[in-house]
Amino acid sequence: MFVYWNAVLSSIQVDWTYWVLLIVTAIVMREFCTYLWNGVIRETGTSNISLCLNVEPFIAKIISYAMSLACRN
């Protein structure tokens, strides 16, 4: 095992306000990003957005392959 259970339990035992802040921030940012995304779709058009969404994983694969080659040297 990589992490001792004592370390995991001590990291979970934080003040409840931090958990509330984490949850509220996640919900607010998700809704804010959804709002922005829908606005961009209306302005740009669905065909351009779908092209961007389909090209993004391909570009990520190319970059990760190039980075793996750079790390080997």
Residue, then its C-alpha position, 0 to 999 in steps of 0.5 A: m500500500f502506498v499511503y498509510w491509513n492513519a494519514v488518510l484518516s487525518s486528512i479527512q478530519v478537517d473542519w466542516t466549513y472546508w467541506v461546505l466551501l468545497i461543495v458550494t464552490a463545485i456547484v457554483m462553478r459547474e453552473f457558471c461554466t454551464y451558463l458560459w458554455n451555453g452562451v458560447i454555443r449560441e454565438t458560435g454554432t453547434s457545428n463548430i462546437s462539435l468540431c472542437l469537441n471531436v478534435e480536442p481528444f486527438i490533439a491531446k493524444i498527439i501532445s501526450y505522445a510527443m511528451s512521452l517521447a521527450c521524457r524518454n530522451 
